[in-house]
Amino acid sequence: MGRIQSSIGLITGTDIGGTVDQLVALSGRPRDRLVNSTALLQQEQQSLAELTAAVIGVQLAGKTLASSSTFRSKKATSSNSDALSAIAGTTSKQGSYAVRTLQTASTHTVGSLQRMISSDSALGYTGTIKIQPSGGFIDDSAALAGLNDGRGVEAGKIRLTDRSGASAEIDLTTVRTINDVMQVINDAEVAIKATTVGDAIRLTDLTGSTASNLKVEQLGDHETAADLGLWGVDLAASTVTGIDLDIPVTTLALRGAALSELNGGQGLGPLTNLDINLSDGTNASVDLSTAGNTAEIVDAIDAAGLALIVRVNEAGTGFRVRDVSGGGGNFTISSSDDTAESVGLNASTAESIIIGDNLKRQTVTTSTLLSDLNQGDGIDTGSFTITDSAGVVGAVNLKVEGITTVGGLVDAVNALSTGVTASLNDAGDGIVLVDTAGGSSTLEVVDTGTGTAAADLGIAGTAEVQLVAGASVSALVGTQAAEIELEANDTLASLAAKINGTGRYATGSVEANDDATFSLRLLSKKGGEEGRFSVETSGFDLDLRTTSTGRDAKISVSADGGPARILSSTDGVFDVNGGGAGAALISSATLLDEIAGGATRGSFTIKDSSGAIGAVNLVAEGINTVGDLMDAINRLGIGVQAALNDSATGLAITDTASGSESLVIADTGSGVAAARLGIAGTGTAQVVGGISVTALVGPAESGDGAVTSGLSFTLKQVTSEEITVNVKNDASTVVNAAESLVSQYNLLVDKIDSLTFFNADTEEVGLLFGSSETLRIQTGYSRLLSGRIVGAGDLKSIGQVGLGFNEAGKLELSTSKLQKAIEDGSQDVEEFFSASDSGLAAKLDSLAEKLAGGTNGMLLNRSETLSTQIAFNNDRIDALNERLDAERERLLRQYYSMEQAIAKIQSNQQAVSQIAPISIPA
């Protein structure tokens, strides 16, 4: 039955709604008292949460004081921070370091001298550009550190005396290579020229005098002259050749490239005479029959007495000879046999410069590690299939078969039952696969799954007929070089884009010149010497020149007056005495309990981008090492690949599924292994192994939560003055940690005061006034900090380390007293704070666990009790609300029923009032 909706009685005019509200409000007073009580409980619970946070703040501040890194902190100061800055980590060695800056780092850059009026106009050229990574240069120089069976050359000074009797002091304290030695001697104020012959240094007097012997004398008590094979030289001769030096087996020449390394490793063959005719008509025949390396060829041409300049060409792959005679004829280099052709200089030109051909120095041998290919980026360790022209299929799996070298790969291919032969290619920079099956199909190599091994080797694809070892065969020729095809409609901009599309070795860009023209610029993707590359063009010529040669930054460092060391860096940042500037290096054999704070328990899930999920349980699967973990992840069978990250400081988990979802790694339950390894979270776009991928990359957390590091220098500019770097213990870290403890404790005191106050005038009290919890907190900290700290060394109280209470009950720190305590005995202060179980930090931690710990902590227990009470009250409030709603409904019905009853009575009264007496006629 419908109900009258008006809150005012239509008959009586009674305020039904207001009357019912008042009656319900009277009945709801018990409910309101319960709501108010519950609100107070919630405020008390919030106050307990704030107290818990304050207690934990004190706990964490204490743990910082207990960290060994706090007391291992060092401070480095540089006498010239504009030229060399220094950062000292916890593993730095105290002392004074004398630093000489030798050269800054530079990135290899190549630019085109040919300029275009537009970057978007078609060049009209067709041909190829080949970018060859480092290793094929013929201007190498043996490192001194590798000589003499690895003993190197002791830094020091020698004196040279030419045959006129003039002498010069030669400072060899900062040289690093044989070329450096040659340059220092040849730049000295003495008429002596230094070259090399075979494995020895040769000194030639240029004076023509016989007044004195040609001499080499050692200065000081070093053995520099002896280590260079020049000890005791004192001869009445114009030329002296030193003792042969012991060079590493992997180094075939002191300077330059051994001739046996050229022509792809096949050598240049026997050389005879090189005939040189300059434009002014002068000529000479240069005997190259005794030359064993490219440096000796340069020396022989240079010694011919002609008006020319000979050196290695811009690309570093051949020779460059310039005629400076100023004549009007042709400049010609030739030979009666193939000598000129062999050394790449067979030419005749009206120009003054002959740029030699690429001599194809071998960069890949059977012993080359696969990880060293592609400028050190290595290759994928996956698998690929080989199908010969007869349809026979074979497969090579680098990881499963344990193939790590080029020779191992060649052997694996040749061991297949396919009609395919593998060998080193003619250029000496990769491998070649030749089809010998003679079938009707075509040799094909295909990577399997998401692997890229064959593509990385340059052998993926379908074979073509080409020349291999002088024979026309169907082959796939791999190379480390990046080759770019140029079409007639290509512009500078599109050419740069094609170069960038290879993703290898160099980035291309268009450079706007001051004269409103444009040119091509190639910048190495790696800094320093490692990033050097050569560029060759075929079919066109942009006149590409090296504008900046990739070189490492170099400094000389002597610690506490000891012998100097030459350090190199690709980016100008030097790790001086170990530790690095970041996390420690790990390997497959590294135990998990040695890294990541001990990531030895728990499990985590991995979801790849296709939605496939796998799980790893460290305990159940018996995973103890980094290698075990990587293997377990790679066995999951989902689209992920686990490996060490590029810096070998942690793991890199790369998504290989190529799906539309996100790569996600999450710890399960209470596990923290993934988080501690730094791989928990959602994958992002990153560069791993030089390739842009979606990945989650460590490094792992260090065991004590801090990054350990050594001493590092950053070279900003070269200066002629010696720079002094002093490394000392840094007490400020301990002081800062102590100040943090004081601050956190005083915040706790303030929080307790704000929750337990009593205002006598207003009789207002804090939420936790009279609380046993706050009393226990105050009592616990007061007893701990005011009492004796027993079992933590010679120091027994906080007052001995500069801590104390003021009149307000707050902590104060005397910085000077703490610093003096550290000076008097740093170990004592460290033990006072960090001694296991008995140190101040351990006691603070124990107290905090009792007060605010996650297991039976006082504040947590009280908060849980309040939660139970609040939940019970809320249930009662809900029940009371239901009763009040029912009561409201009943009262409304009663009032509306009353209105209806009164309406009926009034209707009846009206009817009665209308009754009139009936008159009956007599």
DOKOLMAR-503191 format. One record per residue (C-alpha): residue in three letters; x, y, z. Coordinates in steps of 0.1 Angstrom, whole numbers, plus 5000, padded with zeros to 4 digits. Layout:
<recs>
ALAXYZ
...
</recs>
This chain:
<recs>
MET500050005000
GLY501350344991
ARG502450585018
ILE501850965021
GLN505051125010
SER504651455028
SER506551505060
ILE503751725073
GLY500451575084
LEU497851675059
ILE495051655084
THR496751755117
GLY499551965103
THR501951775125
ASP505751785115
ILE505951405112
GLY509451395097
GLY510951625123
THR509151445152
VAL510351105139
ASP513951235135
GLN513951365171
LEU512551035184
VAL515150835163
ALA517951065175
LEU516950995211
SER517050625204
GLY520350665185
ARG522350815214
PRO523950475223
ARG524950445186
ASP526450795185
ARG528450725217
LEU529850415200
VAL530750605168
ASN532550865188
SER534350595208
THR535450425176
ALA536650745161
LEU538950795191
LEU540150435187
GLN541050515151
GLN542850825161
GLU544750625186
GLN545650365160
GLN546950645137
SER548950785166
LEU550450435171
ALA551350415134
GLU553150755137
LEU555050625168
THR555950315149
ALA557450515120
ALA559350725145
VAL560850425163
ILE561750265129
GLY563450595120
VAL565750565150
GLN566350205142
LEU567450275106
ALA569650565117
GLY571350325141
LYS571850075113
THR573550345092
LEU575950395120
ALA576650025121
SER577350005084
SER581049935077
SER580850175047
THR580150465071
PHE583550415088
ARG585350325055
SER584350655039
LYS587250845023
LYS587651195009
ALA589851284979
THR591051634972
SER592751734939
SER595252014937
ASN593752104903
SER590151994901
ASP589552174868
ALA591951934851
LEU591451624873
SER588651544897
ALA588851254922
ILE586251054940
ALA587250824969
GLY585150524977
THR585150295007
THR587850074994
SER590250354985
LYS593750344999
GLN594850645019
GLY597850835007
SER599151094983
TYR598951034945
ALA601051224920
VAL599251244887
ARG600551364853
THR597951414826
LEU599051274793
GLN596151294769
THR592351324770
ALA590051064754
SER588551124720
THR585950944699
HIS586850834664
THR585251064638
VAL585251054600
GLY583951344578
SER583651404541
LEU585751674526
GLN583351674496
ARG580551914504
MET576951924491
ILE574752224486
SER571752034500
SER571251754524
ASP568151634506
SER569251634470
ALA570051314453
LEU573851244452
GLY573651054419
TYR576150804432
THR575950424432
GLY578250184451
THR578950074486
ILE580350214519
LYS582149954541
ILE582750034577
GLN585349814592
PRO585749794630
SER589049834649
GLY591749574644
GLY592549614607
PHE594949904612
ILE598549884601
ASP599850154625
ASP599649954657
SER602449974683
ALA603349714709
ALA602449804745
LEU605449834768
ALA603549654795
GLY603549334774
LEU607249324767
ASN609949114784
ASP607648824793
GLY605049054807
ARG607449234830
GLY607149544809
VAL609549844808
GLU610450014840
ALA609650384839
GLY612650614842
LYS615050844824
ILE617950784801
ARG620651004785
LEU621450984747
THR624651124733
ASP625151164695
ARG628551134678
SER629151504679
GLY629151484717
ALA625751654722
SER623551484747
ALA619851504759
GLU617951364788
ILE615051144777
ASP612151114800
LEU610450774796
THR608350784827
THR605050844808
VAL605550644776
ARG603150354770
THR604050204736
ILE607050154714
ASN605750444692
ASP605750664723
VAL609450574729
MET610250654692
GLN608450984694
VAL610151104726
ILE613651014713
ASN613051164679
ASP611751484694
ALA614751524717
GLU617451794713
VAL619951544700
ALA620651424664
ILE619651064668
LYS616750894650
ALA615050594666
THR613450324645
THR612849954650
VAL614249654631
GLY612549324638
ASP612049294675
ALA614849554684
ILE615249934686
ARG617750084663
LEU619450424669
THR620950614640
ASP623350914644
LEU622451194620
THR625451424627
GLY628051264604
SER630651344632
THR633051094648
ALA633951314678
SER632151094702
ASN630750744706
LEU627050694702
LYS625850634738
VAL622850534759
GLU623150594797
GLN620750504824
LEU619850784849
GLY619050684884
ASP618650334897
HIS615950224872
GLU616349964845
THR614650154816
ALA617550124792
ALA618049754799
ASP614249684795
LEU614449854760
GLY617449644750
LEU619749944750
TRP621849884782
GLY625549974779
VAL625450114743
ASP628750304739
LEU630050244704
ALA632050434677
ALA629350354652
SER626650564634
THR624050294638
VAL623350074668
THR620749804671
GLY619649694705
ILE618949354719
ASP615749174706
LEU612949234730
ASP610648954742
ILE607249034728
PRO603848854734
VAL603048564711
THR599948754700
THR602049054689
LEU603849004657
ALA605649334654
LEU606949604677
ARG605549874654
GLY602949854626
ALA601549524613
ALA603649224604
LEU603649164566
SER602448804573
GLU599148954587
LEU598349144556
ASN596249024526
GLY593848854549
GLY596548664567
GLN598148524535
GLY600948774536
LEU602348994509
GLY604848744495
PRO608448824488
LEU609049194482
THR611949344461
ASN612449704450
LEU609949984449
ASP610650244422
ILE609550604431
ASN609650884406
LEU608751234418
SER607151504398
ASP610451694396
GLY612251404380
THR614151274410
ASN613850904417
ALA615050624439
SER614750254441
VAL613750144476
ASP614749794488
LEU611949634507
SER613349284507
THR614249294544
ALA611049464557
GLY609149254581
ASN606349494590
THR604649804577
ALA606650034600
GLU609849914583
ILE608349984549
VAL607650344560
ASP611150374574
ALA612750234542
ILE610750484519
ASP611550764543
ALA615250684542
ALA615350704504
GLY616451064505
LEU613551184483
ALA611351494488
LEU608351304500
ILE606351234532
VAL605250874538
ARG602850764565
VAL599850544571
ASN596750664553
GLU593750834569
ALA591850504572
GLY594750334588
THR594550044564
GLY597350134539
PHE600050384531
ARG599950744520
VAL602850904501
ARG602951274493
ASP605351424468
VAL606651764481
SER609251814453
GLY607052074436
GLY607751944400
GLY605351954371
GLY605551594360
ASN603651284372
PHE604251124405
THR604750754400
ILE605350454422
SER605950124405
SER608049804404
SER609449554379
ASP607449284396
ASP604249294418
THR605949464448
ALA604249794443
GLU600849614438
SER601449404470
VAL602049714491
GLY599049894476
LEU601050174460
ASN601150094423
ALA600050424408
SER600850724386
THR599151054390
ALA599351424382
GLU598351484418
SER600851514446
ILE599451234468
ILE599050864463
ILE596750694488
GLY597450324490
ASP594950044488
ASN593649864519
LEU596249604528
LYS593549384545
ARG595249314578
GLN593848994592
THR591549064622
VAL590048714626
THR592048394631
THR590948044642
SER591848134678
THR589748454678
LEU587048444705
LEU583548474693
SER582948724721
ASP585648954706
LEU583948984672
ASN582049294661
GLN584249534680
GLY583949344712
ASP580149314712
GLY580548944703
ILE577748734687
ASP574548564699
THR575148224714
GLY572048064698
SER571847814669
PHE571347814632
THR570747574604
ILE572647514572
THR570947364542
ASP573247274513
SER572247284476
ALA571246914478
GLY568746984505
VAL570746824533
VAL570247014566
GLY572647054595
ALA572547254627
VAL575047434649
ASN574247534685
LEU576947754699
LYS575947724735
VAL575047354737
GLU578247264718
GLY580347494739
ILE581747674708
THR583747984719
THR586248044691
VAL586148104654
GLY588247784649
GLY585747584669
LEU582847714648
VAL584747624616
ASP585347274629
ALA581747234639
VAL580447334605
ASN582947104587
ALA581946814610
LEU578346834597
SER577146584571
THR576246864547
GLY578146944515
VAL579447274530
THR583047374538
ALA583847644563
SER587047844564
LEU588448194571
ASN587548434543
ASP590048594520
ALA589848934537
GLY590748774571
ASP587848934589
GLY585248654591
ILE584348304578
VAL583148184545
LEU580847884538
VAL581247724503
ASP578747484489
THR580347164477
ALA577146954473
GLY576547044437
GLY572747024440
SER570047214422
SER569047424452
THR571047704468
LEU573047704501
GLU571047874528
VAL571847964565
VAL568948054588
ASP568948154625
THR566647944647
GLY564148084671
THR565048434682
GLY568748374679
THR570948604657
ALA574248404657
ALA574348364619
ALA573348724613
ASP576048844637
LEU578548634618
GLY577348784585
ILE576548434570
ALA572748434573
GLY570948424540
THR571148264506
ALA574448194489
GLU575648374458
VAL578248294432
GLN581448484441
LEU585148454440
VAL586748264470
ALA590448184470
GLY590548264433
ALA587748024424
SER584148114414
VAL581847924439
SER578447944455
ALA579248084489
LEU578148294519
VAL581048524529
GLY580748654565
THR582448974575
GLN582649194605
ALA582349504583
ALA579049684579
GLU578249734542
ILE575850004530
GLU574550014494
LEU574250364479
GLU571650424452
ALA571550714427
ASN568550874444
ASP570150864479
THR570851194496
LEU573251274524
ALA570251244548
SER569150904535
LEU572750784535
ALA573150874571
ALA569950694579
LYS571150384561
ILE574350384581
ASN572350424613
GLY570050144602
THR572949894604
GLY573249964642
ARG576949894640
TYR580150074648
ALA579250434638
THR576350674637
GLY575850884606
SER574751244605
VAL574651544582
GLU576851824593
ALA575952184583
ASN579152374575
ASP579852744579
ASP579652804542
ALA576052684540
THR577052344526
PHE576552004540
SER578851704546
LEU578651354559
ARG579851274595
LEU580450934611
LEU580950914648
SER582050594665
LYS579550434689
LYS582450344712
GLY584850584728
GLY588650564728
GLU590950334708
GLU588450054709
GLY586050264688
ARG588350314659
PHE586950214625
SER587950254588
VAL585750354560
GLU586050244523
THR583850354494
SER583450164461
GLY582050324430
PHE582150684443
ASP584350904464
LEU583151144491
ASP586751214501
LEU586251074536
ARG588951174561
THR589551094597
THR588851414616
SER589451274651
THR591350954658
GLY589850744686
ARG592250734715
ASP592150654751
ALA592650904779
LYS596050844796
ILE597450954829
SER600550864849
VAL599950784886
SER602450744914
ALA601250654949
ASP603250774979
GLY606450824959
GLY606350474943
PRO606850394907
ALA604550554882
ARG601850354864
ILE600350454831
LEU596550414831
SER594250424801
SER590550484799
THR588150504769
ASP586050774786
GLY588550964808
VAL587450794841
PHE590150584857
ASP589850314884
VAL593050384903
ASN593250124930
GLY590449874925
GLY586849854935
GLY585550054906
ALA583050324908
GLY580050094912
ALA578949744922
ALA581449454924
LEU581949244893
ILE580248904893
SER580548594871
SER578648264866
ALA580648114895
THR579648394919
LEU577648254949
LEU574248424953
ASP574948464991
GLU577948674982
ILE575848934964
ALA572449104966
GLY572349095004
GLY572248715002
ALA569648634975
THR569548264984
ARG565948204992
GLY562448264978
SER560948244944
PHE559848474916
THR557748464885
ILE558648584850
LYS556048674824
ASP557248744789
SER555648984764
SER553548704749
GLY551948634783
ALA553848304790
ILE554748264826
GLY557548074843
ALA558648044879
VAL562048004896
ASN562347864932
LEU565947914945
VAL565747654973
ALA563647384956
GLU565847394925
GLY569147404945
ILE570247734929
ASN573447854945
THR575348054919
VAL574748324894
GLY575248064866
ASP572747824882
LEU570148104882
MET570848204846
ASP570547834835
ALA567247794854
ILE565748104838
ASN566847994803
ARG565347654809
LEU561847794815
GLY560947764779
ILE559448114777
GLY560548404757
VAL563248544779
GLN567048524779
ALA569248554811
ALA572848674809
LEU575248894828
ASN574749264821
ASP577149464800
SER579149574830
ALA579149234847
THR577649374879
GLY574349194877
LEU571849014855
ALA570149124824
ILE566748954816
THR565949024780
ASP562548964764
THR562748764732
ALA559048684727
SER558248994707
GLY554749004721
SER552449294728
GLU552449264766
SER555049374791
LEU557949174805
VAL557249144843
ILE559248984870
ALA557748974905
ASP558848804938
THR556248564952
GLY555048554988
SER557648705012
GLY560548644988
VAL562848924979
ALA565348754956
ALA564348934924
ALA564249264941
ARG567649214956
LEU569049114922
GLY567649434908
ILE565449254882
ALA562049284898
GLY559649514879
THR558449584844
GLY560849564814
THR561849884797
ALA563649964764
GLN567349934771
VAL570549864752
VAL572049524761
GLY575049404742
GLY574849704719
ILE571249604708
SER568049794718
VAL565749544736
THR563149524762
ALA564849404794
LEU565149414832
VAL568749484841
GLY570549464875
PRO573049544892
ALA572349364923
GLU572249524957
SER575449504977
GLY575549305009
ASP575349595033
GLY573049805011
ALA575850035001
VAL577950064970
THR581549984976
SER584050164954
GLY587650244950
LEU589550564940
SER588550704906
PHE589951004887
THR588151194859
LEU590451364834
LYS589051684821
GLN591951854805
VAL595751804800
THR598052024821
SER601752044821
GLU601852064859
GLU601851764882
ILE598551724901
THR598451594937
VAL595551394950
ASN595351334987
VAL593051055001
LYS592151065037
ASN589550905060
ASP586351115059
ALA584951155094
SER582051365081
THR580251045071
VAL580250925107
VAL579251275119
ASN576451285094
ALA575250945105
ALA575351045142
GLU573451365134
SER570851165117
LEU570450945148
VAL570051255169
SER567551405145
GLN565451085144
TYR565551035182
ASN564451395187
LEU561551345162
LEU560451045183
VAL560651265215
ASP558551535198
LYS556051285186
ILE555551135221
ASP555251485236
SER552551575211
LEU550551255219
THR550851255257
PHE550551625267
PHE548351755296
ASN547052115297
ALA546252195333
ASP544352515323
THR542052355297
GLU542352005310
GLU543051895275
VAL545151585270
GLY546851405242
LEU545451105225
LEU547950875243
PHE548051045276
GLY548750785303
SER549450525276
SER551550235288
GLU553050205253
THR554550555253
LEU555850505288
ARG557550185277
ILE559150365247
GLN560450645269
THR561750415295
GLY563350175270
TYR565350445252
SER566150635284
ARG567650325300
LEU569550225268
LEU571050565260
SER571750665296
GLY573250335306
ARG576550165299
ILE577149985266
VAL578949675276
GLY580749435252
ALA581349695225
GLY585049775231
ASP586750035253
LEU583950295249
LYS581150245273
SER578750535270
ILE577350765243
GLY578951055261
GLN582350925250
VAL581350965213
GLY579951315218
LEU576251225224
GLY574251345254
PHE570851465267
ASN569851825271
GLU567351955298
ALA564451885275
GLY565351525273
LYS566551545237
LEU569851415223
GLU572651655213
LEU575851585194
SER579251745201
THR580751725166
SER584251815179
LYS584151545206
LEU583051275181
GLN585751385156
LYS588351365184
ALA587151025194
ILE587550905157
GLU591051055156
ASP591950885188
GLY590650555177
SER588450505147
GLN588250135153
ASP586950195189
VAL584250425177
GLU583250175150
GLU583149895174
PHE581050105199
PHE578450165172
SER578549845152
ALA579649555174
SER577449255167
ASP574749215194
SER576449445219
GLY577049765199
LEU574750065202
ALA573150005168
ALA572449645176
LYS570849745209
LEU568850015192
ASP567749755167
SER566749505193
LEU564749765212
ALA563049875181
GLU562049515172
LYS560449475207
LEU558649805204
ALA557749815167
GLY558849485152
GLY556649295127
THR556548995150
ASN555049055185
GLY556149415185
MET554349605213
LEU553049885190
LEU551949625164
ASN550149415190
ARG548349725204
SER547449835169
GLU546049485161
THR543949495193
LEU542549835183
SER541749695149
THR539849415164
GLN537949655187
ILE537249895158
ALA535949615137
PHE533649495165
ASN532349845171
ASN531649895134
ASP529649575134
ARG527649695164
ILE527150035147
ASP525849865116
ALA523449655137
LEU522249965156
ASN521750155123
GLU519549865111
ARG517449885143
LEU517150265140
ASP516050235104
ALA513449985114
GLU512250215142
ARG512050505119
GLU509950305095
ARG507650195123
LEU507150545137
LEU506350685102
ARG503750415097
GLN502150505131
TYR501950875123
TYR500650825089
SER498050575103
MET497050835129
GLU496551085101
GLN494250845083
ALA492350765114
ILE491751135122
ALA490751195086
LYS488050925089
ILE486851075122
GLN486551415107
SER484751275077
ASN482251095100
GLN481751415121
GLN480951605089
ALA478451345079
VAL476851355114
SER476651735113
GLN474651715082
ILE471851505097
ALA468651715101
PRO465451625118
ILE462751505095
SER459351685099
ILE456451465095
PRO453251645087
ALA450551595111
</recs>
